[in-house]
């Protein structure tokens, strides 16, 4: 997957843009830095393959009945960070 916008990420994950933003606010998805920009306004955020994989995992885990809190714990285990 080539770098894409939040809309492209949402489409790849089968969710809406607001769902992606919600997952970001919950700490389940990272918010990449803005690329480019003119100083006053930031550029566009670009999401990659790992972001899409993570989004699909979140959706699959929700479908399996996990809560967002539990999903966050699973993601933390996957990243190798202890809580």
C-alpha positions, 0 to 999 in steps of 0.5 A: 500500500502506498502512503495514503490520506486518512480517507484512503486509510478509512476506505482500506479499513472499511470505516469512516474517517471519523472512526479513524479519528476516534481510534486516534483519540483513544490511542489505538492508531497513531497520528503521523506527522504532517508532510509538507505544509506552508508553515501556517497550515500543516500538510497532509498526514500520510498513512502506510501499510502498517496503519492499515494493518492495525486498523483492520486488526482493530475492526476484526477484534471488535467483531470478535467481541473485544472492547476498545480497552482490551484491543488497546491492551492487545496492541500494547502487547504486540508492540512489546511495551509493558504497562 
